[in-house]
């Protein structure tokens, strides 16, 4: 019942701007899957949105991809750090590895599902976003932790786009393998894997 009420409410808002919102999330992007990468930014601009909000549509084969400078890499996580969060708890944590540290890079690659390992292992930077499950100031569960981690990753992706970088986020990873291999402690939850490159 709650889901129905939510989708009906979304439909009311959507009709106000002349668009239809599907009641299930999988269909909300079905139009985008039929467009090419160069068409998506144009569509965004036509609908009053900045093309910079579409960095996810850019792709990279990661072939002959140079390593990121420490300055560029640092600026990505500085952008993430400035994201808003509930009670300013900043529940995001990141594990990253570059090609320079082949062992750590491989450990992250091994946490990906096989289909993602094929291409993502070539990326100069692999990472994992992690959510701190409880607030530090009172120890209570933070129901918004994953939401806030997503906001931080959104800001990281926008900063990457401004630097001419590509960030590809992945739900295709094995959380249990990441927890064991990376030593993620109790109270922290893997959210998504990501690859960064030019």
Rosetta constraint file for C-alpha pairs under 8 A:
AtomPair CA 1 CA 5 HARMONIC 6.28 0.50
AtomPair CA 2 CA 6 HARMONIC 6.16 0.50
AtomPair CA 3 CA 7 HARMONIC 6.18 0.50
AtomPair CA 4 CA 8 HARMONIC 6.10 0.50
AtomPair CA 4 CA 23 HARMONIC 7.58 0.50
AtomPair CA 5 CA 9 HARMONIC 6.14 0.50
AtomPair CA 6 CA 10 HARMONIC 6.18 0.50
AtomPair CA 7 CA 11 HARMONIC 6.11 0.50
AtomPair CA 7 CA 21 HARMONIC 7.75 0.50
AtomPair CA 7 CA 22 HARMONIC 7.48 0.50
AtomPair CA 7 CA 23 HARMONIC 4.93 0.50
AtomPair CA 7 CA 24 HARMONIC 7.90 0.50
AtomPair CA 8 CA 12 HARMONIC 6.41 0.50
AtomPair CA 8 CA 23 HARMONIC 7.72 0.50
AtomPair CA 9 CA 13 HARMONIC 6.52 0.50
AtomPair CA 10 CA 14 HARMONIC 6.02 0.50
AtomPair CA 10 CA 21 HARMONIC 6.49 0.50
AtomPair CA 11 CA 15 HARMONIC 6.04 0.50
AtomPair CA 11 CA 20 HARMONIC 6.27 0.50
AtomPair CA 11 CA 21 HARMONIC 5.60 0.50
AtomPair CA 11 CA 22 HARMONIC 7.80 0.50
AtomPair CA 12 CA 16 HARMONIC 6.49 0.50
AtomPair CA 13 CA 17 HARMONIC 7.01 0.50
AtomPair CA 14 CA 18 HARMONIC 6.16 0.50
AtomPair CA 14 CA 19 HARMONIC 4.94 0.50
AtomPair CA 14 CA 20 HARMONIC 5.46 0.50
AtomPair CA 14 CA 21 HARMONIC 6.04 0.50
AtomPair CA 15 CA 19 HARMONIC 5.46 0.50
AtomPair CA 15 CA 20 HARMONIC 6.26 0.50
AtomPair CA 21 CA 28 HARMONIC 6.48 0.50
AtomPair CA 22 CA 27 HARMONIC 5.99 0.50
AtomPair CA 22 CA 28 HARMONIC 5.92 0.50
AtomPair CA 24 CA 28 HARMONIC 7.34 0.50
AtomPair CA 25 CA 29 HARMONIC 7.88 0.50
AtomPair CA 26 CA 30 HARMONIC 7.30 0.50
AtomPair CA 29 CA 33 HARMONIC 6.69 0.50
AtomPair CA 30 CA 34 HARMONIC 7.05 0.50
AtomPair CA 31 CA 35 HARMONIC 6.97 0.50
AtomPair CA 32 CA 40 HARMONIC 6.90 0.50
AtomPair CA 35 CA 39 HARMONIC 5.95 0.50
AtomPair CA 35 CA 40 HARMONIC 6.40 0.50
AtomPair CA 36 CA 40 HARMONIC 6.61 0.50
AtomPair CA 37 CA 41 HARMONIC 7.57 0.50
AtomPair CA 37 CA 57 HARMONIC 5.68 0.50
AtomPair CA 37 CA 58 HARMONIC 6.35 0.50
AtomPair CA 38 CA 42 HARMONIC 7.11 0.50
AtomPair CA 39 CA 43 HARMONIC 6.19 0.50
AtomPair CA 40 CA 44 HARMONIC 6.23 0.50
AtomPair CA 40 CA 51 HARMONIC 7.97 0.50
AtomPair CA 40 CA 54 HARMONIC 7.28 0.50
AtomPair CA 40 CA 57 HARMONIC 7.35 0.50
AtomPair CA 41 CA 45 HARMONIC 6.21 0.50
AtomPair CA 41 CA 50 HARMONIC 7.72 0.50
AtomPair CA 41 CA 51 HARMONIC 4.50 0.50
AtomPair CA 41 CA 52 HARMONIC 7.63 0.50
AtomPair CA 41 CA 54 HARMONIC 6.24 0.50
AtomPair CA 42 CA 46 HARMONIC 6.15 0.50
AtomPair CA 42 CA 51 HARMONIC 6.97 0.50
AtomPair CA 43 CA 47 HARMONIC 6.33 0.50
AtomPair CA 44 CA 48 HARMONIC 6.46 0.50
AtomPair CA 44 CA 49 HARMONIC 5.00 0.50
AtomPair CA 44 CA 50 HARMONIC 6.40 0.50
AtomPair CA 44 CA 51 HARMONIC 5.78 0.50
AtomPair CA 44 CA 54 HARMONIC 7.81 0.50
AtomPair CA 45 CA 49 HARMONIC 4.98 0.50
AtomPair CA 45 CA 50 HARMONIC 5.67 0.50
AtomPair CA 45 CA 51 HARMONIC 5.87 0.50
AtomPair CA 49 CA 53 HARMONIC 7.28 0.50
AtomPair CA 50 CA 54 HARMONIC 7.99 0.50
AtomPair CA 51 CA 55 HARMONIC 7.95 0.50
AtomPair CA 52 CA 158 HARMONIC 6.88 0.50
AtomPair CA 52 CA 161 HARMONIC 7.08 0.50
AtomPair CA 52 CA 162 HARMONIC 7.99 0.50
AtomPair CA 53 CA 158 HARMONIC 7.14 0.50
AtomPair CA 54 CA 58 HARMONIC 7.79 0.50
AtomPair CA 55 CA 157 HARMONIC 6.82 0.50
AtomPair CA 55 CA 158 HARMONIC 6.87 0.50
AtomPair CA 55 CA 161 HARMONIC 5.91 0.50
AtomPair CA 55 CA 166 HARMONIC 7.08 0.50
AtomPair CA 55 CA 167 HARMONIC 7.54 0.50
AtomPair CA 56 CA 157 HARMONIC 7.90 0.50
AtomPair CA 56 CA 166 HARMONIC 7.58 0.50
AtomPair CA 56 CA 167 HARMONIC 6.84 0.50
AtomPair CA 56 CA 168 HARMONIC 6.49 0.50
AtomPair CA 58 CA 166 HARMONIC 6.56 0.50
AtomPair CA 59 CA 166 HARMONIC 6.76 0.50
AtomPair CA 59 CA 168 HARMONIC 7.70 0.50
AtomPair CA 60 CA 166 HARMONIC 6.97 0.50
AtomPair CA 60 CA 197 HARMONIC 7.55 0.50
AtomPair CA 60 CA 198 HARMONIC 6.94 0.50
AtomPair CA 61 CA 119 HARMONIC 7.11 0.50
AtomPair CA 62 CA 119 HARMONIC 7.75 0.50
AtomPair CA 62 CA 120 HARMONIC 7.95 0.50
AtomPair CA 62 CA 122 HARMONIC 5.72 0.50
AtomPair CA 62 CA 123 HARMONIC 5.29 0.50
AtomPair CA 62 CA 124 HARMONIC 7.57 0.50
AtomPair CA 62 CA 197 HARMONIC 6.65 0.50
AtomPair CA 62 CA 198 HARMONIC 7.09 0.50
AtomPair CA 63 CA 122 HARMONIC 7.09 0.50
AtomPair CA 65 CA 123 HARMONIC 7.35 0.50
AtomPair CA 65 CA 124 HARMONIC 6.85 0.50
AtomPair CA 65 CA 197 HARMONIC 6.71 0.50
AtomPair CA 65 CA 198 HARMONIC 6.17 0.50
AtomPair CA 66 CA 124 HARMONIC 7.12 0.50
AtomPair CA 66 CA 197 HARMONIC 7.72 0.50
AtomPair CA 66 CA 198 HARMONIC 7.30 0.50
AtomPair CA 67 CA 98 HARMONIC 7.76 0.50
AtomPair CA 67 CA 99 HARMONIC 7.44 0.50
AtomPair CA 67 CA 124 HARMONIC 5.56 0.50
AtomPair CA 67 CA 125 HARMONIC 7.88 0.50
AtomPair CA 67 CA 197 HARMONIC 7.58 0.50
AtomPair CA 68 CA 72 HARMONIC 6.41 0.50
AtomPair CA 68 CA 73 HARMONIC 6.29 0.50
AtomPair CA 68 CA 124 HARMONIC 7.19 0.50
AtomPair CA 68 CA 125 HARMONIC 7.84 0.50
AtomPair CA 68 CA 197 HARMONIC 7.18 0.50
AtomPair CA 69 CA 73 HARMONIC 6.23 0.50
AtomPair CA 70 CA 74 HARMONIC 5.89 0.50
AtomPair CA 71 CA 75 HARMONIC 6.18 0.50
AtomPair CA 72 CA 76 HARMONIC 6.57 0.50
AtomPair CA 72 CA 163 HARMONIC 7.59 0.50
AtomPair CA 73 CA 77 HARMONIC 6.95 0.50
AtomPair CA 74 CA 78 HARMONIC 6.19 0.50
AtomPair CA 75 CA 79 HARMONIC 6.15 0.50
AtomPair CA 75 CA 159 HARMONIC 7.54 0.50
AtomPair CA 76 CA 80 HARMONIC 6.44 0.50
AtomPair CA 76 CA 156 HARMONIC 5.03 0.50
AtomPair CA 76 CA 157 HARMONIC 7.68 0.50
AtomPair CA 76 CA 159 HARMONIC 5.85 0.50
AtomPair CA 76 CA 160 HARMONIC 6.27 0.50
AtomPair CA 77 CA 81 HARMONIC 6.04 0.50
AtomPair CA 77 CA 156 HARMONIC 6.30 0.50
AtomPair CA 78 CA 82 HARMONIC 6.61 0.50
AtomPair CA 79 CA 83 HARMONIC 7.10 0.50
AtomPair CA 79 CA 152 HARMONIC 7.63 0.50
AtomPair CA 79 CA 155 HARMONIC 5.78 0.50
AtomPair CA 79 CA 156 HARMONIC 5.52 0.50
AtomPair CA 79 CA 159 HARMONIC 6.46 0.50
AtomPair CA 80 CA 151 HARMONIC 7.85 0.50
AtomPair CA 80 CA 152 HARMONIC 4.34 0.50
AtomPair CA 80 CA 153 HARMONIC 6.13 0.50
AtomPair CA 80 CA 154 HARMONIC 7.66 0.50
AtomPair CA 80 CA 155 HARMONIC 5.34 0.50
AtomPair CA 80 CA 156 HARMONIC 4.97 0.50
AtomPair CA 81 CA 90 HARMONIC 7.45 0.50
AtomPair CA 81 CA 152 HARMONIC 6.72 0.50
AtomPair CA 82 CA 152 HARMONIC 7.59 0.50
AtomPair CA 83 CA 90 HARMONIC 7.87 0.50
AtomPair CA 83 CA 148 HARMONIC 7.78 0.50
AtomPair CA 83 CA 151 HARMONIC 6.24 0.50
AtomPair CA 83 CA 152 HARMONIC 5.09 0.50
AtomPair CA 83 CA 155 HARMONIC 6.69 0.50
AtomPair CA 84 CA 88 HARMONIC 6.50 0.50
AtomPair CA 84 CA 90 HARMONIC 7.59 0.50
AtomPair CA 84 CA 148 HARMONIC 7.19 0.50
AtomPair CA 84 CA 151 HARMONIC 7.37 0.50
AtomPair CA 84 CA 152 HARMONIC 7.74 0.50
AtomPair CA 85 CA 89 HARMONIC 6.02 0.50
AtomPair CA 85 CA 90 HARMONIC 5.67 0.50
AtomPair CA 85 CA 91 HARMONIC 7.72 0.50
AtomPair CA 85 CA 148 HARMONIC 5.31 0.50
AtomPair CA 86 CA 90 HARMONIC 7.66 0.50
AtomPair CA 86 CA 144 HARMONIC 6.78 0.50
AtomPair CA 86 CA 145 HARMONIC 7.83 0.50
AtomPair CA 86 CA 148 HARMONIC 7.29 0.50
AtomPair CA 89 CA 135 HARMONIC 6.67 0.50
AtomPair CA 89 CA 136 HARMONIC 7.54 0.50
AtomPair CA 90 CA 148 HARMONIC 7.31 0.50
AtomPair CA 90 CA 149 HARMONIC 7.95 0.50
AtomPair CA 91 CA 131 HARMONIC 5.47 0.50
AtomPair CA 91 CA 132 HARMONIC 4.88 0.50
AtomPair CA 91 CA 133 HARMONIC 7.57 0.50
AtomPair CA 91 CA 135 HARMONIC 7.87 0.50
AtomPair CA 91 CA 145 HARMONIC 5.80 0.50
AtomPair CA 91 CA 148 HARMONIC 7.00 0.50
AtomPair CA 91 CA 149 HARMONIC 6.71 0.50
AtomPair CA 92 CA 129 HARMONIC 6.86 0.50
AtomPair CA 92 CA 130 HARMONIC 5.72 0.50
AtomPair CA 92 CA 131 HARMONIC 5.01 0.50
AtomPair CA 92 CA 132 HARMONIC 6.45 0.50
AtomPair CA 92 CA 145 HARMONIC 7.61 0.50
AtomPair CA 92 CA 148 HARMONIC 7.27 0.50
AtomPair CA 92 CA 149 HARMONIC 5.08 0.50
AtomPair CA 92 CA 152 HARMONIC 7.33 0.50
AtomPair CA 93 CA 129 HARMONIC 5.99 0.50
AtomPair CA 93 CA 130 HARMONIC 4.96 0.50
AtomPair CA 93 CA 131 HARMONIC 6.30 0.50
AtomPair CA 93 CA 132 HARMONIC 7.44 0.50
AtomPair CA 94 CA 127 HARMONIC 6.80 0.50
AtomPair CA 94 CA 128 HARMONIC 5.68 0.50
AtomPair CA 94 CA 129 HARMONIC 4.78 0.50
AtomPair CA 94 CA 130 HARMONIC 5.93 0.50
AtomPair CA 95 CA 127 HARMONIC 5.40 0.50
AtomPair CA 95 CA 128 HARMONIC 5.21 0.50
AtomPair CA 95 CA 129 HARMONIC 6.72 0.50
AtomPair CA 95 CA 130 HARMONIC 7.90 0.50
AtomPair CA 96 CA 105 HARMONIC 7.90 0.50
AtomPair CA 96 CA 125 HARMONIC 6.89 0.50
AtomPair CA 96 CA 126 HARMONIC 5.67 0.50
AtomPair CA 96 CA 127 HARMONIC 4.10 0.50
AtomPair CA 96 CA 128 HARMONIC 6.49 0.50
AtomPair CA 97 CA 101 HARMONIC 6.56 0.50
AtomPair CA 97 CA 104 HARMONIC 5.67 0.50
AtomPair CA 97 CA 105 HARMONIC 4.87 0.50
AtomPair CA 97 CA 108 HARMONIC 7.39 0.50
AtomPair CA 97 CA 125 HARMONIC 5.72 0.50
AtomPair CA 97 CA 126 HARMONIC 5.49 0.50
AtomPair CA 97 CA 127 HARMONIC 6.35 0.50
AtomPair CA 98 CA 102 HARMONIC 7.25 0.50
AtomPair CA 98 CA 104 HARMONIC 7.69 0.50
AtomPair CA 98 CA 105 HARMONIC 5.85 0.50
AtomPair CA 98 CA 124 HARMONIC 5.52 0.50
AtomPair CA 98 CA 125 HARMONIC 4.46 0.50
AtomPair CA 98 CA 126 HARMONIC 6.52 0.50
AtomPair CA 99 CA 105 HARMONIC 6.06 0.50
AtomPair CA 99 CA 123 HARMONIC 7.92 0.50
AtomPair CA 99 CA 124 HARMONIC 5.26 0.50
AtomPair CA 99 CA 125 HARMONIC 6.56 0.50
AtomPair CA 101 CA 105 HARMONIC 6.12 0.50
AtomPair CA 102 CA 106 HARMONIC 6.05 0.50
AtomPair CA 103 CA 107 HARMONIC 6.27 0.50
AtomPair CA 104 CA 108 HARMONIC 6.44 0.50
AtomPair CA 105 CA 109 HARMONIC 6.24 0.50
AtomPair CA 105 CA 121 HARMONIC 7.87 0.50
AtomPair CA 105 CA 125 HARMONIC 7.56 0.50
AtomPair CA 105 CA 126 HARMONIC 6.53 0.50
AtomPair CA 106 CA 110 HARMONIC 5.99 0.50
AtomPair CA 106 CA 121 HARMONIC 7.44 0.50
AtomPair CA 107 CA 111 HARMONIC 6.76 0.50
AtomPair CA 107 CA 181 HARMONIC 6.93 0.50
AtomPair CA 107 CA 182 HARMONIC 7.77 0.50
AtomPair CA 108 CA 112 HARMONIC 7.20 0.50
AtomPair CA 108 CA 126 HARMONIC 6.64 0.50
AtomPair CA 108 CA 127 HARMONIC 7.00 0.50
AtomPair CA 108 CA 128 HARMONIC 7.84 0.50
AtomPair CA 108 CA 178 HARMONIC 7.42 0.50
AtomPair CA 109 CA 117 HARMONIC 5.98 0.50
AtomPair CA 109 CA 120 HARMONIC 7.28 0.50
AtomPair CA 109 CA 121 HARMONIC 5.61 0.50
AtomPair CA 109 CA 126 HARMONIC 7.31 0.50
AtomPair CA 110 CA 117 HARMONIC 7.24 0.50
AtomPair CA 111 CA 173 HARMONIC 5.59 0.50
AtomPair CA 111 CA 174 HARMONIC 5.54 0.50
AtomPair CA 111 CA 175 HARMONIC 7.49 0.50
AtomPair CA 111 CA 177 HARMONIC 5.69 0.50
AtomPair CA 111 CA 178 HARMONIC 5.51 0.50
AtomPair CA 112 CA 116 HARMONIC 5.98 0.50
AtomPair CA 112 CA 117 HARMONIC 5.76 0.50
AtomPair CA 112 CA 172 HARMONIC 6.05 0.50
AtomPair CA 112 CA 173 HARMONIC 3.98 0.50
AtomPair CA 112 CA 174 HARMONIC 6.11 0.50
AtomPair CA 112 CA 193 HARMONIC 7.69 0.50
AtomPair CA 113 CA 117 HARMONIC 6.28 0.50
AtomPair CA 113 CA 172 HARMONIC 5.45 0.50
AtomPair CA 113 CA 173 HARMONIC 5.03 0.50
AtomPair CA 113 CA 174 HARMONIC 6.64 0.50
AtomPair CA 114 CA 118 HARMONIC 6.54 0.50
AtomPair CA 115 CA 119 HARMONIC 7.74 0.50
AtomPair CA 116 CA 120 HARMONIC 5.69 0.50
AtomPair CA 116 CA 121 HARMONIC 7.87 0.50
AtomPair CA 116 CA 172 HARMONIC 6.81 0.50
AtomPair CA 117 CA 121 HARMONIC 5.36 0.50
AtomPair CA 118 CA 122 HARMONIC 7.95 0.50
AtomPair CA 119 CA 123 HARMONIC 7.55 0.50
AtomPair CA 120 CA 126 HARMONIC 7.63 0.50
AtomPair CA 120 CA 195 HARMONIC 6.27 0.50
AtomPair CA 121 CA 126 HARMONIC 7.74 0.50
AtomPair CA 123 CA 195 HARMONIC 5.99 0.50
AtomPair CA 123 CA 196 HARMONIC 6.26 0.50
AtomPair CA 123 CA 197 HARMONIC 5.88 0.50
AtomPair CA 124 CA 195 HARMONIC 7.73 0.50
AtomPair CA 124 CA 196 HARMONIC 6.60 0.50
AtomPair CA 124 CA 197 HARMONIC 5.79 0.50
AtomPair CA 125 CA 195 HARMONIC 5.71 0.50
AtomPair CA 125 CA 196 HARMONIC 5.11 0.50
AtomPair CA 125 CA 197 HARMONIC 6.57 0.50
AtomPair CA 126 CA 193 HARMONIC 7.50 0.50
AtomPair CA 126 CA 194 HARMONIC 5.85 0.50
AtomPair CA 126 CA 195 HARMONIC 4.57 0.50
AtomPair CA 126 CA 196 HARMONIC 6.43 0.50
AtomPair CA 127 CA 193 HARMONIC 5.66 0.50
AtomPair CA 127 CA 194 HARMONIC 5.13 0.50
AtomPair CA 127 CA 195 HARMONIC 6.26 0.50
AtomPair CA 128 CA 190 HARMONIC 6.98 0.50
AtomPair CA 128 CA 191 HARMONIC 7.29 0.50
AtomPair CA 128 CA 192 HARMONIC 5.75 0.50
AtomPair CA 128 CA 193 HARMONIC 4.31 0.50
AtomPair CA 128 CA 194 HARMONIC 6.08 0.50
AtomPair CA 129 CA 149 HARMONIC 7.21 0.50
AtomPair CA 129 CA 153 HARMONIC 7.96 0.50
AtomPair CA 129 CA 190 HARMONIC 6.11 0.50
AtomPair CA 129 CA 191 HARMONIC 5.45 0.50
AtomPair CA 129 CA 192 HARMONIC 5.40 0.50
AtomPair CA 129 CA 193 HARMONIC 6.29 0.50
AtomPair CA 129 CA 194 HARMONIC 7.82 0.50
AtomPair CA 130 CA 149 HARMONIC 7.32 0.50
AtomPair CA 130 CA 188 HARMONIC 6.45 0.50
AtomPair CA 130 CA 189 HARMONIC 5.41 0.50
AtomPair CA 130 CA 190 HARMONIC 4.36 0.50
AtomPair CA 130 CA 191 HARMONIC 5.25 0.50
AtomPair CA 130 CA 192 HARMONIC 7.39 0.50
AtomPair CA 131 CA 145 HARMONIC 5.81 0.50
AtomPair CA 131 CA 146 HARMONIC 5.85 0.50
AtomPair CA 131 CA 149 HARMONIC 6.30 0.50
AtomPair CA 131 CA 188 HARMONIC 5.53 0.50
AtomPair CA 131 CA 189 HARMONIC 5.11 0.50
AtomPair CA 131 CA 190 HARMONIC 6.37 0.50
AtomPair CA 131 CA 191 HARMONIC 6.55 0.50
AtomPair CA 132 CA 142 HARMONIC 7.97 0.50
AtomPair CA 132 CA 145 HARMONIC 6.60 0.50
AtomPair CA 132 CA 187 HARMONIC 6.05 0.50
AtomPair CA 132 CA 188 HARMONIC 4.50 0.50
AtomPair CA 132 CA 189 HARMONIC 6.45 0.50
AtomPair CA 133 CA 141 HARMONIC 5.93 0.50
AtomPair CA 133 CA 142 HARMONIC 5.72 0.50
AtomPair CA 133 CA 143 HARMONIC 7.82 0.50
AtomPair CA 133 CA 145 HARMONIC 6.39 0.50
AtomPair CA 133 CA 187 HARMONIC 5.32 0.50
AtomPair CA 133 CA 188 HARMONIC 5.56 0.50
AtomPair CA 133 CA 189 HARMONIC 6.73 0.50
AtomPair CA 134 CA 139 HARMONIC 5.47 0.50
AtomPair CA 134 CA 140 HARMONIC 5.27 0.50
AtomPair CA 134 CA 141 HARMONIC 4.18 0.50
AtomPair CA 134 CA 142 HARMONIC 4.90 0.50
AtomPair CA 134 CA 187 HARMONIC 6.85 0.50
AtomPair CA 135 CA 139 HARMONIC 5.06 0.50
AtomPair CA 135 CA 140 HARMONIC 5.58 0.50
AtomPair CA 135 CA 141 HARMONIC 6.23 0.50
AtomPair CA 135 CA 142 HARMONIC 5.71 0.50
AtomPair CA 136 CA 140 HARMONIC 7.95 0.50
AtomPair CA 144 CA 148 HARMONIC 6.18 0.50
AtomPair CA 145 CA 149 HARMONIC 6.24 0.50
AtomPair CA 146 CA 150 HARMONIC 6.21 0.50
AtomPair CA 146 CA 191 HARMONIC 6.97 0.50
AtomPair CA 147 CA 151 HARMONIC 6.45 0.50
AtomPair CA 148 CA 152 HARMONIC 6.29 0.50
AtomPair CA 149 CA 153 HARMONIC 6.23 0.50
AtomPair CA 149 CA 191 HARMONIC 7.90 0.50
AtomPair CA 150 CA 154 HARMONIC 6.09 0.50
AtomPair CA 151 CA 155 HARMONIC 6.39 0.50
AtomPair CA 152 CA 156 HARMONIC 6.25 0.50
AtomPair CA 153 CA 157 HARMONIC 6.08 0.50
AtomPair CA 154 CA 158 HARMONIC 6.31 0.50
AtomPair CA 155 CA 159 HARMONIC 6.20 0.50
AtomPair CA 156 CA 160 HARMONIC 6.13 0.50
AtomPair CA 157 CA 161 HARMONIC 6.20 0.50
AtomPair CA 157 CA 166 HARMONIC 7.68 0.50
AtomPair CA 157 CA 167 HARMONIC 5.89 0.50
AtomPair CA 158 CA 162 HARMONIC 6.34 0.50
AtomPair CA 159 CA 163 HARMONIC 6.47 0.50
AtomPair CA 160 CA 164 HARMONIC 6.32 0.50
AtomPair CA 160 CA 165 HARMONIC 4.85 0.50
AtomPair CA 160 CA 166 HARMONIC 6.39 0.50
AtomPair CA 160 CA 167 HARMONIC 6.86 0.50
AtomPair CA 161 CA 165 HARMONIC 5.27 0.50
AtomPair CA 161 CA 166 HARMONIC 6.41 0.50
AtomPair CA 161 CA 167 HARMONIC 8.00 0.50
AtomPair CA 164 CA 198 HARMONIC 6.64 0.50
AtomPair CA 165 CA 196 HARMONIC 6.96 0.50
AtomPair CA 165 CA 197 HARMONIC 5.60 0.50
AtomPair CA 165 CA 198 HARMONIC 4.63 0.50
AtomPair CA 166 CA 196 HARMONIC 5.63 0.50
AtomPair CA 166 CA 197 HARMONIC 5.38 0.50
AtomPair CA 166 CA 198 HARMONIC 5.65 0.50
AtomPair CA 167 CA 194 HARMONIC 6.72 0.50
AtomPair CA 167 CA 195 HARMONIC 5.70 0.50
AtomPair CA 167 CA 196 HARMONIC 4.62 0.50
AtomPair CA 167 CA 197 HARMONIC 6.84 0.50
AtomPair CA 168 CA 194 HARMONIC 5.44 0.50
AtomPair CA 168 CA 195 HARMONIC 5.21 0.50
AtomPair CA 168 CA 196 HARMONIC 6.55 0.50
AtomPair CA 169 CA 192 HARMONIC 6.69 0.50
AtomPair CA 169 CA 193 HARMONIC 5.80 0.50
AtomPair CA 169 CA 194 HARMONIC 4.16 0.50
AtomPair CA 169 CA 195 HARMONIC 6.50 0.50
AtomPair CA 170 CA 192 HARMONIC 5.77 0.50
AtomPair CA 170 CA 193 HARMONIC 5.01 0.50
AtomPair CA 170 CA 194 HARMONIC 5.62 0.50
AtomPair CA 171 CA 191 HARMONIC 7.82 0.50
AtomPair CA 171 CA 192 HARMONIC 5.32 0.50
AtomPair CA 171 CA 193 HARMONIC 6.45 0.50
AtomPair CA 172 CA 192 HARMONIC 7.92 0.50
AtomPair CA 172 CA 193 HARMONIC 7.53 0.50
AtomPair CA 173 CA 192 HARMONIC 7.44 0.50
AtomPair CA 173 CA 193 HARMONIC 6.64 0.50
AtomPair CA 174 CA 178 HARMONIC 6.36 0.50
AtomPair CA 175 CA 179 HARMONIC 6.18 0.50
AtomPair CA 175 CA 190 HARMONIC 6.06 0.50
AtomPair CA 176 CA 180 HARMONIC 6.29 0.50
AtomPair CA 177 CA 181 HARMONIC 5.86 0.50
AtomPair CA 178 CA 182 HARMONIC 5.58 0.50
AtomPair CA 178 CA 183 HARMONIC 7.68 0.50
AtomPair CA 178 CA 184 HARMONIC 7.46 0.50
AtomPair CA 178 CA 190 HARMONIC 7.48 0.50
AtomPair CA 179 CA 183 HARMONIC 5.50 0.50
AtomPair CA 179 CA 184 HARMONIC 4.74 0.50
AtomPair CA 179 CA 185 HARMONIC 7.46 0.50
AtomPair CA 179 CA 190 HARMONIC 7.47 0.50
AtomPair CA 180 CA 184 HARMONIC 6.91 0.50
AtomPair CA 184 CA 188 HARMONIC 6.65 0.50
AtomPair CA 184 CA 189 HARMONIC 7.84 0.50
